[in-house]
């Protein structure tokens, strides 16, 4: 059973935490995913084997946390992440953000840089509500969003469709990170698969070109899909965590 914290906004967030050495690792999941996924549980075991502190959690409306998914938005989920990091970790952490979690990790790094020792983005999807969803809507879908406040999109990961709300789109426009300068003071490693059908390689290249920092690297993996969960991909994630942890320690 998970433990829970309550945010200042009254949202009840489910989490699982392992104590250990610092810097700890915080996993930030993707859109409509939860903390029981392959990458989250693999990294928990990876961290435990190395006596590293580790935190995974469910955003509000996800998994075992309170709230309905369709009531949430990027701003809410970023607040949840920041609340969990402040309440449940000690010292700067390595953020590992998958897909939407990559966007959340960038928002956390921008808002509270002192809490971030390093950042690993896995198929990071910054600004996807605007550049993928809204940009891909046809006239009828945009009309439904305006009139009904929601539109349904098919999901490759579930029989149920994704319900995209007007609030999600409008709030996302307030959280964009690719329009203004994005300075990242910590070591950063972006990982991206060439066979990713959800986040195109062009997104990774745009983010890599846009972000500013002294230690930012992008690794492209031929044939890797959006899940990025093969044994080789999972090993790359672990190596990236070690890399940014070591880079931080090497700084004077």
TINU-915904 format. One record per residue (C-alpha): residue number from 1; residue in three letters; y negated, x, z. Coordinates in Angstrom, 1 decimal. Example, Ala and Ser with C-alpha at 12.3 -4.5 7.8 and 13.67 -1.06 7.14 Angstrom:
<kolros>
[1, "ala", [4.5, 12.3, 7.8]];
[2, "ser", [1.1, 13.7, 7.1]];
</kolros>
This chain:
<kolros>
[1, "unk", [0.0, 0.0, 0.0]];
[2, "unk", [-3.5, 1.3, -0.8]];
[3, "unk", [-6.3, 1.6, 1.7]];
[4, "unk", [-9.7, 0.0, 1.1]];
[5, "unk", [-13.4, 0.7, 1.6]];
[6, "unk", [-16.2, -1.8, 1.2]];
[7, "unk", [-19.3, -0.8, -0.9]];
[8, "unk", [-22.9, -1.5, 0.0]];
[9, "unk", [-22.7, -4.3, -2.6]];
[10, "unk", [-19.8, -5.9, -0.7]];
[11, "unk", [-17.0, -5.0, -3.2]];
[12, "unk", [-13.7, -4.0, -1.7]];
[13, "unk", [-12.3, -0.9, -3.4]];
[14, "unk", [-8.6, 0.0, -3.2]];
[15, "unk", [-7.8, 3.7, -3.1]];
[16, "unk", [-5.2, 6.3, -2.4]];
[17, "unk", [-6.2, 9.7, -1.0]];
[18, "unk", [-4.3, 12.9, -0.4]];
[19, "unk", [-5.8, 15.5, 2.0]];
[20, "unk", [-5.8, 19.1, 0.9]];
[21, "unk", [-7.8, 22.1, -0.2]];
[22, "unk", [-11.2, 21.9, -1.8]];
[23, "unk", [-12.6, 21.4, -4.4]];
[24, "unk", [-10.8, 18.1, -4.4]];
[25, "unk", [-9.9, 16.1, -7.6]];
[26, "unk", [-11.1, 12.6, -8.3]];
[27, "unk", [-9.5, 10.6, -11.0]];
[28, "unk", [-11.7, 8.0, -12.8]];
[29, "unk", [-9.7, 5.6, -14.9]];
[30, "unk", [-10.4, 3.7, -18.1]];
[31, "unk", [-11.5, 0.3, -19.1]];
[32, "unk", [-9.2, -2.4, -17.7]];
[33, "unk", [-6.8, 0.2, -16.3]];
[34, "unk", [-5.8, 0.9, -12.7]];
[35, "unk", [-4.9, 3.8, -10.5]];
[36, "unk", [-1.2, 3.4, -11.0]];
[37, "unk", [-1.3, 4.8, -14.6]];
[38, "unk", [0.6, 7.9, -15.8]];
[39, "unk", [-2.3, 10.3, -15.6]];
[40, "unk", [-3.5, 9.2, -12.2]];
[41, "unk", [-0.1, 9.4, -10.6]];
[42, "unk", [0.8, 12.6, -12.4]];
[43, "unk", [-2.4, 14.3, -11.2]];
[44, "unk", [-1.8, 13.1, -7.6]];
[45, "unk", [1.6, 14.9, -7.7]];
[46, "unk", [0.0, 17.9, -9.4]];
[47, "unk", [-2.6, 18.1, -6.7]];
[48, "unk", [-0.1, 17.7, -3.9]];
[49, "unk", [2.0, 20.5, -5.3]];
[50, "unk", [-1.0, 22.8, -5.0]];
[51, "unk", [-2.2, 21.4, -1.6]];
[52, "unk", [-5.4, 20.1, -3.3]];
[53, "unk", [-7.2, 17.1, -2.1]];
[54, "unk", [-7.0, 14.2, -4.5]];
[55, "unk", [-8.5, 10.7, -4.8]];
[56, "unk", [-7.6, 7.8, -7.1]];
[57, "unk", [-9.1, 4.3, -6.8]];
[58, "unk", [-9.5, 1.0, -8.6]];
[59, "unk", [-13.0, -0.1, -9.8]];
[60, "unk", [-13.9, -3.6, -8.7]];
[61, "unk", [-12.2, -6.2, -10.9]];
[62, "unk", [-9.4, -3.6, -11.6]];
[63, "unk", [-6.0, -3.2, -10.0]];
[64, "unk", [-6.0, -4.1, -6.4]];
[65, "unk", [-9.7, -4.0, -5.8]];
[66, "unk", [-11.7, -7.2, -5.2]];
[67, "unk", [-13.5, -9.2, -7.9]];
[68, "unk", [-12.8, -10.5, -11.4]];
[69, "unk", [-12.7, -8.0, -14.3]];
[70, "unk", [-15.0, -10.3, -16.4]];
[71, "unk", [-17.7, -10.2, -13.7]];
[72, "unk", [-18.0, -6.4, -13.8]];
[73, "unk", [-20.0, -3.9, -15.9]];
[74, "unk", [-20.5, -0.2, -16.3]];
[75, "unk", [-23.2, -0.1, -13.6]];
[76, "unk", [-21.0, -1.8, -11.1]];
[77, "unk", [-18.1, 0.5, -11.8]];
[78, "unk", [-20.3, 3.6, -11.6]];
[79, "unk", [-21.6, 2.3, -8.2]];
[80, "unk", [-18.0, 1.9, -7.1]];
[81, "unk", [-17.2, 5.5, -8.1]];
[82, "unk", [-20.2, 6.9, -6.3]];
[83, "unk", [-19.4, 4.9, -3.2]];
[84, "unk", [-15.8, 6.2, -3.2]];
[85, "unk", [-16.8, 9.8, -3.7]];
[86, "unk", [-19.4, 9.6, -0.9]];
[87, "unk", [-17.2, 7.9, 1.6]];
[88, "unk", [-13.8, 9.5, 0.8]];
[89, "unk", [-14.4, 13.1, -0.2]];
[90, "unk", [-15.8, 16.3, 1.3]];
[91, "unk", [-17.9, 18.7, -0.6]];
[92, "unk", [-18.2, 19.0, -4.4]];
[93, "unk", [-15.3, 17.5, -6.4]];
[94, "unk", [-13.7, 18.0, -9.8]];
[95, "unk", [-14.1, 14.7, -11.6]];
[96, "unk", [-11.4, 13.8, -14.2]];
[97, "unk", [-12.5, 10.9, -16.3]];
[98, "unk", [-10.3, 9.1, -18.8]];
[99, "unk", [-11.9, 7.1, -21.6]];
[100, "unk", [-14.4, 4.9, -19.9]];
[101, "unk", [-13.9, 7.1, -16.9]];
[102, "unk", [-15.4, 9.9, -18.9]];
[103, "unk", [-18.6, 7.9, -19.2]];
[104, "unk", [-18.5, 7.0, -15.5]];
[105, "unk", [-18.0, 10.7, -14.7]];
[106, "unk", [-21.1, 11.6, -16.7]];
[107, "unk", [-23.1, 9.0, -14.8]];
[108, "unk", [-21.9, 10.3, -11.5]];
[109, "unk", [-22.7, 13.9, -12.5]];
[110, "unk", [-26.2, 12.9, -13.6]];
[111, "unk", [-26.9, 10.8, -10.4]];
[112, "unk", [-25.3, 13.1, -7.8]];
[113, "unk", [-24.8, 16.6, -9.1]];
[114, "unk", [-24.4, 18.1, -5.7]];
[115, "unk", [-21.1, 16.2, -5.4]];
[116, "unk", [-19.6, 17.6, -8.6]];
[117, "unk", [-17.9, 21.0, -8.8]];
[118, "unk", [-16.6, 20.4, -12.3]];
[119, "unk", [-15.9, 17.7, -14.9]];
[120, "unk", [-12.9, 17.1, -17.1]];
[121, "unk", [-13.3, 14.4, -19.8]];
[122, "unk", [-10.1, 13.0, -21.4]];
[123, "unk", [-11.0, 11.1, -24.6]];
[124, "unk", [-14.3, 10.4, -23.0]];
[125, "unk", [-16.0, 7.3, -24.3]];
[126, "unk", [-19.7, 7.4, -23.4]];
[127, "unk", [-21.8, 4.5, -24.6]];
[128, "unk", [-18.8, 2.7, -26.0]];
[129, "unk", [-20.2, -0.8, -25.2]];
[130, "unk", [-23.1, -0.1, -27.6]];
[131, "unk", [-21.7, 2.2, -30.2]];
[132, "unk", [-18.2, 0.8, -30.5]];
[133, "unk", [-18.2, -2.8, -29.2]];
[134, "unk", [-21.7, -4.1, -30.1]];
[135, "unk", [-21.9, -2.0, -33.3]];
[136, "unk", [-18.5, -3.4, -34.4]];
[137, "unk", [-19.3, -7.1, -33.7]];
[138, "unk", [-19.8, -9.3, -36.8]];
[139, "unk", [-22.5, -12.0, -36.9]];
[140, "unk", [-20.1, -14.7, -35.5]];
[141, "unk", [-19.1, -12.5, -32.5]];
[142, "unk", [-22.7, -11.7, -31.7]];
[143, "unk", [-23.5, -15.4, -31.9]];
[144, "unk", [-20.7, -16.2, -29.5]];
[145, "unk", [-21.9, -13.5, -27.1]];
[146, "unk", [-25.4, -14.9, -27.1]];
[147, "unk", [-24.4, -18.6, -26.9]];
[148, "unk", [-21.2, -18.5, -24.8]];
[149, "unk", [-21.8, -15.2, -22.9]];
[150, "unk", [-18.4, -13.8, -24.0]];
[151, "unk", [-16.2, -12.8, -26.9]];
[152, "unk", [-12.5, -11.9, -27.0]];
[153, "unk", [-11.1, -8.8, -28.6]];
[154, "unk", [-7.4, -7.9, -29.2]];
[155, "unk", [-5.9, -5.2, -27.0]];
[156, "unk", [-3.3, -2.6, -28.0]];
[157, "unk", [-2.2, -2.3, -24.4]];
[158, "unk", [-1.7, -5.9, -23.4]];
[159, "unk", [-0.8, -9.3, -24.8]];
[160, "unk", [-4.0, -10.7, -23.3]];
[161, "unk", [-7.2, -10.0, -25.1]];
[162, "unk", [-10.1, -8.1, -23.7]];
[163, "unk", [-12.9, -10.5, -22.7]];
[164, "unk", [-16.2, -8.8, -23.4]];
[165, "unk", [-19.2, -10.4, -21.7]];
[166, "unk", [-22.9, -10.4, -22.5]];
[167, "unk", [-23.5, -8.8, -19.1]];
[168, "unk", [-21.2, -5.9, -20.0]];
[169, "unk", [-23.1, -5.2, -23.2]];
[170, "unk", [-26.6, -5.6, -21.7]];
[171, "unk", [-25.8, -3.5, -18.6]];
[172, "unk", [-24.2, -0.8, -20.8]];
[173, "unk", [-27.6, -0.4, -22.6]];
[174, "unk", [-29.1, 0.6, -19.3]];
[175, "unk", [-26.4, 3.3, -18.7]];
[176, "unk", [-26.4, 5.1, -22.1]];
[177, "unk", [-26.0, 8.9, -21.9]];
[178, "unk", [-26.2, 10.0, -25.5]];
[179, "unk", [-29.8, 8.9, -26.2]];
[180, "unk", [-31.6, 11.0, -23.6]];
[181, "unk", [-31.1, 14.6, -22.5]];
[182, "unk", [-27.8, 15.1, -20.6]];
[183, "unk", [-27.9, 18.2, -18.5]];
[184, "unk", [-24.6, 19.1, -16.8]];
[185, "unk", [-24.9, 21.7, -14.1]];
[186, "unk", [-21.2, 22.1, -13.5]];
[187, "unk", [-18.4, 23.6, -15.7]];
[188, "unk", [-17.2, 20.9, -18.2]];
[189, "unk", [-14.0, 20.6, -20.3]];
[190, "unk", [-13.7, 17.8, -22.8]];
[191, "unk", [-10.1, 17.1, -24.1]];
[192, "unk", [-9.7, 15.0, -27.3]];
[193, "unk", [-6.7, 14.0, -29.4]];
[194, "unk", [-6.9, 13.9, -33.2]];
[195, "unk", [-4.7, 10.8, -33.4]];
[196, "unk", [-6.8, 8.8, -31.0]];
[197, "unk", [-7.2, 5.3, -32.5]];
[198, "unk", [-9.6, 4.1, -29.7]];
[199, "unk", [-12.0, 7.0, -29.4]];
[200, "unk", [-12.7, 8.9, -32.7]];
[201, "unk", [-13.0, 12.7, -32.7]];
[202, "unk", [-16.6, 12.2, -33.9]];
[203, "unk", [-17.4, 10.8, -30.4]];
[204, "unk", [-16.1, 14.0, -28.7]];
[205, "unk", [-18.1, 16.1, -31.2]];
[206, "unk", [-21.2, 14.1, -30.6]];
[207, "unk", [-20.9, 14.4, -26.9]];
[208, "unk", [-20.2, 18.1, -27.1]];
[209, "unk", [-23.2, 18.6, -29.3]];
[210, "unk", [-25.5, 16.5, -27.1]];
[211, "unk", [-24.6, 17.7, -23.6]];
[212, "unk", [-26.5, 20.6, -22.2]];
[213, "unk", [-25.0, 23.2, -19.8]];
[214, "unk", [-24.0, 26.8, -19.4]];
[215, "unk", [-20.2, 26.2, -19.5]];
[216, "unk", [-19.1, 23.3, -21.7]];
[217, "unk", [-16.0, 23.5, -23.9]];
[218, "unk", [-14.2, 21.0, -26.1]];
[219, "unk", [-10.4, 21.2, -26.9]];
[220, "unk", [-9.1, 19.2, -29.8]];
[221, "unk", [-5.4, 18.5, -29.7]];
[222, "unk", [-3.7, 17.7, -33.1]];
[223, "unk", [-1.6, 14.6, -32.9]];
[224, "unk", [-2.5, 13.5, -29.4]];
[225, "unk", [-3.3, 9.8, -29.0]];
[226, "unk", [-5.6, 8.0, -26.7]];
[227, "unk", [-3.1, 7.9, -23.8]];
[228, "unk", [-3.1, 11.7, -23.7]];
[229, "unk", [0.0, 11.5, -21.5]];
[230, "unk", [2.6, 13.7, -23.2]];
[231, "unk", [3.9, 16.6, -21.1]];
[232, "unk", [1.8, 19.0, -23.2]];
[233, "unk", [-1.3, 16.9, -22.7]];
[234, "unk", [-0.8, 16.5, -19.0]];
[235, "unk", [-0.4, 20.3, -18.7]];
[236, "unk", [-3.7, 20.7, -20.6]];
[237, "unk", [-5.4, 18.4, -18.1]];
[238, "unk", [-4.1, 20.5, -15.2]];
[239, "unk", [-5.2, 23.7, -16.8]];
[240, "unk", [-8.6, 22.3, -17.4]];
[241, "unk", [-8.9, 21.3, -13.7]];
[242, "unk", [-7.9, 24.9, -12.7]];
[243, "unk", [-10.4, 26.3, -15.3]];
[244, "unk", [-13.4, 24.4, -14.0]];
[245, "unk", [-12.4, 25.0, -10.4]];
[246, "unk", [-12.2, 28.8, -11.0]];
[247, "unk", [-15.4, 28.8, -13.0]];
[248, "unk", [-17.2, 27.2, -10.1]];
[249, "unk", [-15.8, 29.8, -7.6]];
[250, "unk", [-16.8, 32.7, -9.9]];
[251, "unk", [-20.4, 31.7, -9.8]];
[252, "unk", [-22.6, 33.8, -7.5]];
</kolros>
